[in-house]
Amino acid sequence: MNLLERAVPATALEAAELLAQCDQSGRKVQIVGGNTLAGMGRPPEQAGVTLVTTGLDQIVEYVREDLTVAAQAGVSIASIARLLAQGGQFLPFDAPRQQVATLGGTLAAGWLGPRRHLYGRPRDYILGSTVVLADGTIAKAGGIVVKNVAGYDMSRLYAGSFGTLGLIVQANLKTLVAPQRSRMFLAKLPEGTYARACAGLATLRIAPAAAFAVSGFHSGIDGDEGQEGRLAMLLEGSASLLERATRDLRSALGRAGVPETSVLDAGARESFERVVDAYVATLGERSMTYRFNTTVEEAPARAPVVCELAARHELRSETIVDLMNGDVILRVSDLDSRALGAKIEAFDEALHALEPRAQVIAGEHPLRAVLNVWGEEPPAIDRMRALKMRFDPNRTLNPGRFVGGI
């Protein structure tokens, strides 16, 4: 295969030939899927070749009886979801923009969805994988049966490595039986109800599949805003469970002083997905979005603090607080790209003084490349660098994309 500026391999062998040539010639490779999470991390250093995974677009095998599916990296999350739905099954990956997001990109980015407190992380569903290493070696690990654990940890190693250790070309996954029903609740928060409502959700006997406290994001997330924002909550399960959970949820919110709760049965899944899409939605070059994690108990109180910080830097702020996992999503913006550019570096420094592990997850402004996009380096950074040297000594794959310049 000739070395092209842009390549779209259709097979693992084609990808292997391309990577081998690049590795031998010293050309750097940028790996691109659906580009839905392109705002995470930094652009690769000196990328001479862009490898696009969307040509790897086959669902290889689906065995409903075994609760397993195998798909290539370029298959969209939505395509897999449609197939599994026919068999009454699902994967709780909760990736933003599922029609475009690819399986390989979602796994490589280590995306953490809002239902993970209930179902676990995407990497927990990997049974096996086929990966092309930087030198063109095609490496297979694990299998496609739940009892086969050979290579289990190797397959998980690539998840969350941002394509810096190898190109995921196929993942074998275990699936789950789909919930019978979904129901979405939307409630505006009058003055003085935010803290009490968040605390009330923690006492529910049946935990929501997802629950968010939202401020802003008016064009992306459903629901009317009260003086202290709004809540968006997803329940999943059988009809009888949903009825019990609905009564408990409304009672808890009523005790917190929330007067009304809207219920969506038809369109509940779509409403939930709009919340997840908002995580990475940008306002062109005039916004930057951060994500940091704290405890479930502390998260509601941390959101107003970072909003006050944004106000001191004369930036507009919007937040999504994941009340089940402790994530805080903060989008700051200004009137235009120039105005944001004049303030974002100082704000980035101040935010990391408060939240050292805050990460940029979306942003199109050119200054994103100079911000502290990964936050404080993790304690395992030396081991991570050693793994990069072992798997990709020539730094061919997505160089500089990952934390610590890996």
BADOKE-158614 format. One record per atom (N, C-alpha, C): x, y, z; residue in three letters. Coordinates in steps of 0.2 Angstrom, whole numbers, plus 2048, in hexadecimal, padded with zeros to 3 digits. Layout:
<sites>
XYZALA;...
</sites>
This chain:
<sites>
8047FA800MET;800800800MET;804806800MET;80380B7FCASN;8068117FCASN;805815802ASN;80A819804LEU;80981E80ALEU;805824808LEU;7FF82480ALEU;7FA829808LEU;7FA82E80ELEU;7F883480CGLU;7F6839811GLU;7F0837815GLU;7EB834812ARG;7E5831815ARG;7E482A813ARG;7E3825817ALA;7E281E815ALA;7DC81C819ALA;7D8818816VAL;7D2815819VAL;7D280D817VAL;7D680A81CPRO;7D680281BPRO;7D07FF81CPRO;7CF7FA818ALA;7C87F6819ALA;7C97EF81CALA;7D07ED81DTHR;7D17E7821THR;7D77E8826THR;7D87E482AALA;7DD7E482FALA;7E47E382BALA;7E47DF826LEU;7EA7DF822LEU;7EC7E581FLEU;7E87E981CGLU;7E97EF819GLU;7EC7F481EGLU;7E97F4824ALA;7EB7F9829ALA;7F27F782BALA;7F37F082CALA;7FA7EE82EALA;7FF7F0829ALA;7FE7EF822GLU;8037F181DGLU;8047F981EGLU;7FF7FD81FLEU;80080481FLEU;804806825LEU;80380382BLEU;806805831LEU;80D803831LEU;80F7FD82EALA;8157FA82DALA;81A7FF829ALA;817801824GLN;81B80681FGLN;81C80D823GLN;81780F826CYS;81881582ACYS;81D81582FCYS;81D80F833ASP;82180E839ASP;82980E836ASP;82980A830GLN;83080A82EGLN;83381082BGLN;82E814828SER;83181A825SER;831820829SER;82E82082FGLY;82E825834GLY;82882A834GLY;823828830ARG;81D82C82FARG;81982B835ARG;816830838LYS;81183083DLYS;80A82F83BLYS;80682B83FVAL;7FF82983DVAL;7FA82C842VAL;7F683083FGLN;7F0832843GLN;7EA82D842GLN;7E782A847ILE;7E2826846ILE;7DB829847ILE;7D6829843VAL;7D082D843VAL;7CA828842VAL;7C5828846GLY;7BF825845GLY;7B9829843GLY;7B482A847GLY;7AF82F846GLY;7B0836848GLY;7B683784BASN;7B883E84DASN;7B4841852ASN;7AF83D856THR;7AB84085ATHR;7AE842861THR;7B483F862LEU;7B8840869LEU;7BE843867LEU;7BF847861ALA;7C584A85FALA;7C7850864ALA;7C2852868GLY;7C485786CGLY;7C8855872GLY;7C984F873MET;7CD84C879MET;7D484B877MET;7D884D87CGLY;7DF84D87AGLY;7E2852875GLY;7E8851873ARG;7EB85686EARG;7EC853868ARG;7EC857862PRO;7ED85485CPRO;7F485085CPRO;7F484B858PRO;7FB847858PRO;80084B855PRO;80684A857GLU;80C84E855GLU;80E84C84EGLU;80F850849GLN;81284F843GLN;80F84983FGLN;80884983FALA;80484383CALA;805844834ALA;80883F831GLY;80984082AGLY;80483C826GLY;80183782AVAL;7FC832826VAL;7F683282BVAL;7F0833828THR;7EA83282CTHR;7E782C82ATHR;7E682782FLEU;7E382182ELEU;7DC821831LEU;7D782082CVAL;7D082182EVAL;7CD81A82FVAL;7CA819834THR;7C7812836THR;7C0810833THR;7BD815830THR;7B681482ETHR;7B580F828THR;7BB80D825GLY;7BB807820GLY;7BA800823GLY;7BC80082ALEU;7BB7FA82DLEU;7B47FA830LEU;7AF7F882CASP;7A87FA82EASP;7A47F482EASP;7A77EE830GLN;7A37E8830GLN;7A17E5837GLN;79B7E3838ILE;7997DF83EILE;79B7D883CILE;7A07D5840VAL;7A37CF83EVAL;79E7C9840VAL;79C7CA846GLU;7987C4849GLU;7937C684EGLU;78D7C484ETYR;7897C5854TYR;7857BF856TYR;7877BC85CVAL;7847B685EVAL;77F7B8864VAL;7797B9863ARG;7747BB868ARG;7747B686EARG;7747B086DGLU;7737AB872GLU;7797AC877GLU;77F7AE874ASP;7857AE878ASP;7867B587BASP;7827BA879LEU;7837C187CLEU;7897C387ALEU;78B7C2873THR;7927C5871THR;7917C886ATHR;7957CD868VAL;7957D0862VAL;79C7D2860VAL;79E7D185AALA;7A57D3858ALA;7A47D8852ALA;7A87DE853ALA;7A77E384DALA;7AE7E684CALA;7AE7E9846GLN;7B57EC844GLN;7B47F4847GLN;7BA7F7847ALA;7BB7FD84BALA;7B7803848ALA;7B6803841GLY;7B280883EGLY;7AB80883EGLY;7A8803841VAL;7A1802842VAL;79E807847VAL;79980B845SER;79680F84ASER;79380C850SER;793810855ILE;78F80D85BILE;78880C85AILE;785811856ALA;77E810854ALA;77C80A850ALA;78180884CSER;780802848SER;7807FC84CSER;7847FB851ILE;7847F6855ILE;77E7F6859ILE;77C7FB85CALA;7767FC860ALA;7707F985CALA;76F7FB856ARG;7697F9852ARG;7697F2851ARG;76F7EF850LEU;76F7E784FLEU;76D7E4856LEU;7707E685BLEU;76F7E3862LEU;7687E4864LEU;7657E9862ALA;75E7EB864ALA;7597E5861ALA;75B7E385BGLN;7577DE858GLN;7577D785CGLN;75C7D6860GLY;75D7D0864GLY;75B7D286BGLY;7587D886DGLY;7577DA873GLY;75D7DB878GLY;7627DD875GLN;7687DE879GLN;76B7E5878GLN;7707E787BPHE;7747ED87APHE;77B7ED87DPHE;77E7F387CLEU;7857F487FLEU;7847FB882LEU;7857FC888PRO;78580388CPRO;78B80788BPRO;78C809884PHE;79280D883PHE;791814884PHE;78B817883ASP;78981E884ASP;78E822881ASP;79082187AALA;795826877ALA;79182C874ALA;794831874PRO;791837871PRO;790836869PRO;78B838866ARG;78A83885FARG;78B83185CARG;78682D85FGLN;78782685DGLN;786824856GLN;783828852GLN;78282784BGLN;789827848GLN;78E82B84AVAL;79482C847VAL;79A82984BVAL;799829852ALA;79E826856ALA;7A081F854ALA;7A681D854THR;7A8816852THR;7AA812858THR;7A980B857LEU;7AB80785DLEU;7B280885FLEU;7B780885AGLY;7BE80885BGLY;7C080F85FGLY;7BD81485CGLY;7BE81B85FGLY;7BC81B866GLY;7B6819868THR;7B381986ETHR;7B7815873THR;7B980F871LEU;7BE80B875LEU;7C580E876LEU;7C8810871ALA;7CE813871ALA;7CE81A876ALA;7C981D876ALA;7C982387AALA;7C7822881ALA;7C581C882GLY;7C481A889GLY;7BD81E88CGLY;7B981F887TRP;7B3823889TRP;7AF82088FTRP;7AD824894LEU;7AA82289ALEU;7A3825899LEU;79E821899GLY;797823898GLY;79382489FGLY;78E82789FPRO;78A8298A5PRO;7868238A8PRO;78681D8A5ARG;7838178A8ARG;7888128AAARG;78E8148ABARG;7938108ADARG;79280E8B4ARG;78F8128B8HIS;78E8108BFHIS;78A80A8C0HIS;7868088BBLEU;7818038BALEU;7847FD8B6LEU;7877FF8B1TYR;7897F98ACTYR;7907F88ABTYR;7947FD8AEGLY;79B7FC8ADGLY;79E8008A7GLY;7A48008A5ARG;7A78048A0ARG;7A880089AARG;7A8803894PRO;7A980088EPRO;7AE7FA88EPRO;7B47FC891ARG;7BA7F7891ARG;7B87F1894ARG;7B37F1899ASP;7B17EB89CASP;7AD7E6898ASP;7AB7E8892TYR;7A77E488DTYR;7AC7E1888TYR;7B27E2888ILE;7B77DF883ILE;7B97D8885ILE;7B77D4880LEU;7B97CD881LEU;7C07CB87DLEU;7C17CF878GLY;7C77CD874GLY;7C77D386FGLY;7CD7D386BSER;7CE7D8866SER;7D37D6861SER;7D37DA85CTHR;7D87D9856THR;7DB7E0856THR;7E27E1857VAL;7E57E7857VAL;7EB7E7852VAL;7EC7EC84EVAL;7F27ED84AVAL;7F77F184EVAL;7FD7EE84FLEU;8027F2853LEU;8067F784ELEU;80A7FB851ALA;80D80084DALA;8127FD847ALA;8157F7849ASP;8197F4844ASP;8157F083FASP;80F7F083FGLY;80B7EC83AGLY;8097E583DGLY;80B7E3843THR;8097DD845THR;8017DD847THR;7FE7D8845ILE;7F77D7846ILE;7F77D384CILE;7F47D5852ALA;7F47D2858ALA;7ED7D185AALA;7EB7CA85CLYS;7E57C885ELYS;7E57C6866LYS;7E07C8869ALA;7E07C6871ALA;7D97C5872ALA;7D87C0877GLY;7D27BE879GLY;7CE7BA874GLY;7C77BA874GLY;7C37B7870GLY;7BC7BA86FGLY;7B77B686EILE;7B17B986DILE;7AC7B5871ILE;7AE7B1876VAL;7AA7AE87BVAL;7AC7B0882VAL;7A67B1886VAL;7A77B488DVAL;7AC7B0891VAL;7AD7A9890LYS;7B17A5894LYS;7B87A6892LYS;7BA7A888CASN;7C17A988AASN;7C47AF88DASN;7C97AE891VAL;7CC7B4894VAL;7D37B5892VAL;7D57B188EALA;7DC7B188BALA;7DD7B8887ALA;7E17BC889GLY;7E27C2886GLY;7DD7C8888GLY;7DA7C688DTYR;7D57CB890TYR;7D87D2892TYR;7DD7D2896ASP;7E07D8898ASP;7E37DC892ASP;7E67D888DMET;7E97DB888MET;7E47DF884MET;7DE7DC883SER;7D97E087FSER;7D77E6882SER;7D77E6889ARG;7D57EC88DARG;7DA7F188DARG;7E07EF88CLEU;7E67F488CLEU;7E57F9887LEU;7E27F7881TYR;7E27FC87CTYR;7DC80187DTYR;7D77FF881ALA;7D2803882ALA;7D4809887ALA;7D380F884GLY;7D5815888GLY;7DC817886GLY;7DF814881SER;7E6816880SER;7E781B87ASER;7E181D877PHE;7E1822872PHE;7E582086CPHE;7E581A86AGLY;7E8818864GLY;7F0818864GLY;7F381986ATHR;7FA81A86BTHR;7FE81386CTHR;7FA80E86DLEU;7FD80786ELEU;7FC803868LEU;7F6804864GLY;7F580085EGLY;7EE80285BGLY;7ED800855LEU;7E6802852LEU;7E17FC853LEU;7DC7FD857ILE;7D77F8858ILE;7D37F8851ILE;7D37F184EVAL;7CF7F0848VAL;7C97EC849VAL;7C97E984FGLN;7C37E5851GLN;7C27E4858GLN;7BC7E485BALA;7BB7E3862ALA;7B67DE863ALA;7B77D9867ASN;7B27D4869ASN;7AF7D586FASN;7A87D6870LEU;7A57D9876LEU;79F7D4878LEU;79F7D487FLYS;7997D1882LYS;7937D6882LYS;78D7D4881THR;7877D9881THR;7837D7887THR;77E7DB888LEU;7797DB88ELEU;7727DA88BLEU;76E7D788FVAL;7667D788DVAL;7647DE88EVAL;7607E1889ALA;75E7E888AALA;7587E988FALA;7587EF892PRO;7537F0897PRO;74C7F0893PRO;7477EE896GLN;7407EE892GLN;73E7F5891GLN;73F7FA895ARG;73C800894ARG;741806896ARG;74180C894SER;745811896SER;740817897SER;74181B89CARG;73D82189EARG;7428278A0ARG;74182D89DMET;74583389EMET;7418388A2MET;74483B8A7PHE;7408408ABPHE;7448468ABPHE;74084C8AALEU;7438528A9LEU;7408578AFLEU;74485A8B2ALA;74185F8B8ALA;7458658B8ALA;74286B8B8LYS;7458718BALYS;7468728C1LYS;74B8758C3LEU;74D8768CALEU;74C87D8CCLEU;74787E8D0PRO;7468858D3PRO;74B8878D8PRO;74B88D8DAGLU;7518908DFGLU;75188B8E5GLU;7568898E7GLY;7578868EDGLY;75687E8EDGLY;75587C8E7THR;7548748E7THR;7598708E4THR;75E8738E1TYR;7648708DETYR;76786B8E2TYR;76A86D8E8ALA;76D8688ECALA;7698638EFALA;7638658F1ARG;75E8608F4ARG;75C85B8EFARG;75B85D8E9ALA;7598588E4ALA;75E8538E2ALA;7658568E2CYS;76A8518E1CYS;76B84C8E6CYS;76A84F8ECALA;76B84A8F2ALA;7658458F2ALA;75F8478F0GLY;75A8438F0GLY;75B83D8ECGLY;75E83E8E6LEU;75F8398E1LEU;7638338E4LEU;7688358E8ALA;76C8308EBALA;76982B8F0ALA;76382D8F2THR;75F8298F7THR;75A8248F4THR;75A8248EDLEU;7558208EALEU;7568198EALEU;7518158EBARG;75280E8ECARG;75480A8E5ARG;75180D8E0ILE;75380B8D9ILE;7578118D6ILE;75D8108D5ALA;7628158D2ALA;7608168CBALA;76081C8C8PRO;75F81E8C1PRO;76581B8BDPRO;7638198B7ALA;7698178B3ALA;76D81D8B1ALA;76B8238B1ALA;76F8298B0ALA;76B82F8B4ALA;76E8338B6ALA;76B8398B9ALA;77083F8B9ALA;76D8458B6PHE;77284B8B5PHE;76E8518B8PHE;7738558BBALA;77185C8BCALA;7748618B7ALA;76F8648B3VAL;7728688AEVAL;77086F8AFVAL;7758738ADSER;77587B8ACSER;77787D8A6SER;7738808A2GLY;77588289BGLY;77387C896GLY;77787C890PHE;77687788BPHE;76F877889PHE;76C87D888HIS;76587E886HIS;76387B87FHIS;76887C87ASER;766879874SER;767872873SER;76B86F878GLY;76D868877GLY;76986387BGLY;767865881ILE;764861886ILE;75D863888ILE;75985E888ASP;75185F889ASP;750862890ASP;74A865891GLY;748868897GLY;74986F898GLY;74487289CASP;74487989EASP;74987A8A4ASP;74C8808A4GLU;7508828A9GLU;74D8858AFGLU;74E8838B5GLY;74C8878BBGLY;75188C8BDGLY;75088F8C3GLN;7558948C5GLN;75C8908C7GLN;75B88A8C8GLU;7618868CAGLU;7638808C5GLU;7608818BFGLY;76287C8BAGLY;75C8778B9GLY;75E8718B7ARG;75986C8B6ARG;75C8658B7ARG;7588608B8LEU;75A8598B8LEU;7588558B2LEU;75C8518B0ALA;75A84C8ABALA;75C8458AEALA;7578408AEMET;75883A8B1MET;7558348ADMET;75982F8ACLEU;7578298A8LEU;7568238ADLEU;7508208ACLEU;74E81A8AFLEU;74E8148AALEU;75080E8ACGLU;7508088A7GLU;74E8028ABGLU;74A7FE8A8GLY;7487F88ABGLY;7417F58A9GLY;73E7F18ADSER;7387EE8ABSER;7327F38ADSER;72C7F28AAALA;7277F78ABALA;7257F88B2ALA;7257F28B6SER;7247F38BDSER;7297F68C1SER;7307F58BFLEU;7357F98C3LEU;7358008C1LEU;7338028BBLEU;7338098B9LEU;72D80D8BDLEU;7288098BEGLU;72280C8C2GLU;72480E8C9GLU;7288098CCARG;72A80A8D3ARG;72F80F8D3ARG;73480F8CFALA;7398148CFALA;73681B8CDALA;73181B8C9THR;72E8228C8THR;72B8258CETHR;7278218D2ARG;7248248D8ARG;72A8268DDARG;72F8228DDASP;7348248E2ASP;73882A8E0ASP;73982B8D9LEU;73D8318D7LEU;7398378D8LEU;7328378D6ARG;72E83C8D7ARG;72D83E8DEARG;72D83A8E3SER;72C83B8EASER;73383F8ECSER;73983C8EAALA;73F83F8ECALA;7408468EAALA;73E8478E3LEU;73E84E8E1LEU;7398538E4LEU;7338508E5GLY;72E8548E9GLY;7308568F0GLY;7348528F3ARG;7368548FAARG;73C8598F9ARG;73F8598F4ALA;74585E8F3ALA;7428658F0ALA;73B8658EFGLY;73886B8EDGLY;73886C8E6GLY;7398678E2VAL;7388678DAVAL;7318668D9VAL;72D86B8D6PRO;72686A8D5PRO;7238668D0PRO;7278658CAGLU;7258628C4GLU;72A85D8C1GLU;7288588BFTHR;72D8538BBTHR;7298518B5THR;72D8528AFSER;72A8508A9SER;72D8498A7SER;7288458A4VAL;72A83E8A3VAL;72A83D89BVAL;73083A899LEU;730838892LEU;731830891LEU;72C82D88EASP;72D82688DASP;72F825886ASP;72B827881ALA;72D82887AALA;73282D879ALA;73882B876GLY;73D82F876GLY;74283087CGLY;74182B881ALA;74582C887ALA;74D82B885ALA;74E826881ARG;75582487FARG;75882A87BARG;75482D877GLU;757833873GLU;758839877GLU;75483A87CSER;75583F881SER;75B83E885SER;75C838887PHE;76383688BPHE;769837886PHE;768835880GLU;76E83687CGLU;77083D87AGLU;76B84187AARG;76C848879ARG;77084B87FARG;770849885VAL;77484B88AVAL;77B849889VAL;77C842887VAL;783840886VAL;786844880VAL;78284587BASP;785849875ASP;787850877ASP;78485387CALA;78685987FALA;78C85A882ALA;78F854884TYR;795854888TYR;79B856883TYR;79A85587CVAL;7A0857878VAL;79D85C873VAL;79785F874ALA;79586486FALA;79986A870ALA;79B86D86BTHR;79F87386BTHR;79B879868THR;79D87F86ALEU;79A885867LEU;79F888862LEU;7A188485DGLY;7A6886858GLY;7AD88785CGLY;7B088C85BGLU;7B788E85EGLU;7B6892864GLU;7B0893866ARG;7AF89886CARG;7AD894872ARG;7AE88D873SER;7AD88A879SER;7B388587ASER;7B3882880MET;7B887D883MET;7B4879888MET;7B4873888THR;7B186E88CTHR;7B686A890THR;7B586A897TYR;7B986689BTYR;7B586189FTYR;7B885C8A1ARG;7B58568A5ARG;7BA8558ABARG;7B78548B1PHE;7BB8528B6PHE;7B684D8BBPHE;7B98498BFASN;7B58448C3ASN;7B78458CAASN;7B18458CETHR;7B28458D5THR;7AD8408D8THR;7AC8418DFTHR;7A783C8E2THR;7A083E8E0THR;79C8398E0VAL;79583B8DFVAL;7928408E3VAL;79483F8EAGLU;7928448EFGLU;79484B8EEGLU;79A84C8EBGLU;79D8528EBGLU;79C8568E4GLU;79A8528DFALA;7998558D8ALA;79585A8D8ALA;78E85A8DBPRO;78A85F8DAPRO;78C8668DCPRO;7908668E2ALA;79386C8E5ALA;79986F8E1ALA;79C86A8DDARG;7A286D8D9ARG;7A08718D3ARG;79B86F8D0ALA;7998728CAALA;79887A8CBALA;79487C8D0PRO;7948848D1PRO;79B8878D2PRO;79F8838D5VAL;7A68868D7VAL;7AA8888D0VAL;7AA8838CBVAL;7AD8848C5VAL;7AA8898C1VAL;7A388A8C2CYS;79F88F8BECYS;7A18968C1CYS;7A28968C7GLU;7A489D8CAGLU;7AB89F8C7GLU;7AF89A8C7LEU;7B689B8C4LEU;7B689D8BDLEU;7B189A8B9ALA;7B189D8B2ALA;7AE8A48B2ALA;7A98A58B6ALA;7A78AC8B7ALA;7AC8B18B8ALA;7B18AF8BDARG;7B68B48BFARG;7BB8B58B9ARG;7BB8B08B4HIS;7BF8B18AEHIS;7BB8B48A8HIS;7B58B68AAGLU;7B08B98A5GLU;7AE8B589FGLU;7AD8AE8A1LEU;7AB8A989DLEU;7A48A689ELEU;7A08A5899ARG;79A8A289BARG;79B89A89CARG;7978988A1SER;7988918A2SER;79188D8A2SER;7928868A0GLU;78C8828A1GLU;78F87B8A3GLU;78B8778A7THR;78D8718AATHR;78886C8AATHR;78B8668A9ILE;78785F8AAILE;78A85C8B0ILE;78685A8B5VAL;7898568BBVAL;78684F8BAVAL;78A84A8BAASP;7888438BAASP;7878418C1ASP;7818418C3LEU;7808408CALEU;7818388CCLEU;7828348C7MET;78382D8C9MET;78A82B8C9MET;78E82F8C6ASN;79682D8C5ASN;79A8338C8ASN;7988398C9GLY;79C83E8CCGLY;7A08428C6GLY;79E8418C0ASP;7A18458BBASP;79E84C8BBASP;7A28518B9VAL;7A08588B8VAL;7A285A8B1VAL;79E85C8ADILE;79F85E8A6ILE;79E8668A6ILE;7A48698A4LEU;7A48718A4LEU;7A587389ELEU;7A087789BARG;7A287A894ARG;7A2882895ARG;7A8885894VAL;7A988C894VAL;7A988F88DVAL;7A689588DSER;7A6898886SER;7A68A0886SER;7A78A3881ASP;7A78AA880ASP;7A48AC87AASP;7A38B2878LEU;7A08B5873LEU;7A28B286CLEU;7A98B286CASP;7AC8AF865ASP;7B38AC867ASP;7B68AA862SER;7BC8A6863SER;7C28AA866SER;7C28B1863ARG;7C78B5866ARG;7C68B786DARG;7C08B886FALA;7BF8B9876ALA;7C18B387BALA;7BF8AD879LEU;7C18A787CLEU;7C88A687DLEU;7CC8A8877GLY;7D38A7877GLY;7D78AB87BGLY;7D48B187DALA;7D78B6881ALA;7D78B4889ALA;7D28AF88ALYS;7D18AD891LYS;7D28A6893LYS;7D28A288EILE;7D289A88FILE;7D8898893ILE;7DE89A891GLU;7E4898894GLU;7E489989CGLU;7E289F89DALA;7E28A18A5ALA;7DD89D8A8ALA;7D789C8A5PHE;7D28988A8PHE;7D48918A9PHE;7D788E8A4ASP;7DA8878A4ASP;7DF8868AAASP;7E388B8ABGLU;7E888A8B1GLU;7E488B8B7GLU;7DF88F8B8ALA;7DB8908BEALA;7D788A8BFALA;7D48878BALEU;7D08818BBLEU;7D487B8BELEU;7DA87A8BBHIS;7DE8758BDHIS;7E18768C4HIS;7E187C8C6ALA;7E387D8CDALA;7DE87A8D2ALA;7D787B8D0LEU;7D28788D4LEU;7D08718D2LEU;7D186F8CCGLU;7CF8688CAGLU;7D58658C6GLU;7DA8638C9PRO;7E08618C6PRO;7DF85C8C0PRO;7DA8578C1ARG;7D98528BCARG;7D48548B6ARG;7D285A8B6ALA;7CD85C8B1ALA;7D085B8AAALA;7CC8598A5GLN;7CF85789EGLN;7CA85B899GLN;7CD85D894VAL;7CA86088FVAL;7C785A88BVAL;7C085A889ILE;7BD855885ILE;7BA85887FILE;7B985E87EALA;7B7861878ALA;7B9868877ALA;7BB86A871GLY;7BD871870GLY;7C1872869GLY;7BE877866GLU;7C187885FGLU;7C687E85EGLU;7C7881864HIS;7CB887864HIS;7D2885863HIS;7D688985FPRO;7DD88785DPRO;7E1886864PRO;7DF88A869LEU;7E388A86FLEU;7E2883873LEU;7DE87F871ARG;7DD879875ARG;7E4875875ARG;7E8876870ALA;7EE87286FALA;7F3874874ALA;7F287A877VAL;7F787C87DVAL;7F487C884VAL;7EE87A884LEU;7EB87988BLEU;7ED87388ELEU;7EC872895ASN;7ED86C899ASN;7E8867898ASN;7E7864892VAL;7E1861890VAL;7E085A894VAL;7E6858896TRP;7E585189ATRP;7E58528A2TRP;7E68588A4GLY;7E78598ABGLY;7ED8568AEGLY;7ED8558B4GLU;7F38528B8GLU;7F484B8B6GLU;7FB84A8B5GLU;7FD8438B2GLU;7FB83E8B8GLU;7F88388B5PRO;7F78338BAPRO;7FD8308BDPRO;7FC82C8C3PRO;8028298C6PRO;8058248C2PRO;8028218BEALA;80581C8B9ALA;80881E8B3ALA;8098258B3ILE;80C8278ACILE;8128248AAILE;8178228AFASP;81D81F8ADASP;81C8188A9ASP;8178158ACARG;81680E8A9ARG;81280F8A2ARG;80E8148A2MET;80B81589BMET;810817896MET;81581B898ARG;81A81D893ARG;81E817891ARG;820812896ALA;82380C894ALA;81F808890ALA;819807891LEU;81580488CLEU;815806885LEU;81580D884LYS;81581087ELYS;81C80E87ALYS;82180F87EMET;82880D87BMET;828806879MET;82580187DARG;8257FA87BARG;8217F9875ARG;81B7FC875PHE;8167FA86FPHE;8187FE869PHE;81A80486AASP;81B809864ASP;82280D865ASP;82880A865PRO;82E80D866PRO;82F813862PRO;82D81385BASN;82E818857ASN;82981E857ASN;82481D85CARG;81F82285DARG;81B824857ARG;81981F853THR;81581F84DTHR;80E82184ETHR;80B81E853LEU;80481E854LEU;801824858LEU;7FE829855ASN;7FB82E859ASN;80083185EASN;80683385CPRO;80B836861PRO;80883C864PRO;80983D86AGLY;80784386EGLY;800843870GLY;7FC83F86DARG;7F583F86EARG;7F283E875ARG;7F683A879PHE;7F483787FPHE;7F783B885PHE;7F583A88BVAL;7F783D891VAL;7FF83D891VAL;802842894GLY;809842895GLY;80D84288EGLY;80A844889GLY;80D844882GLY;80F83D87FGLY;80B838882ILE;80C83187FILE;809831878ILE;
</sites>
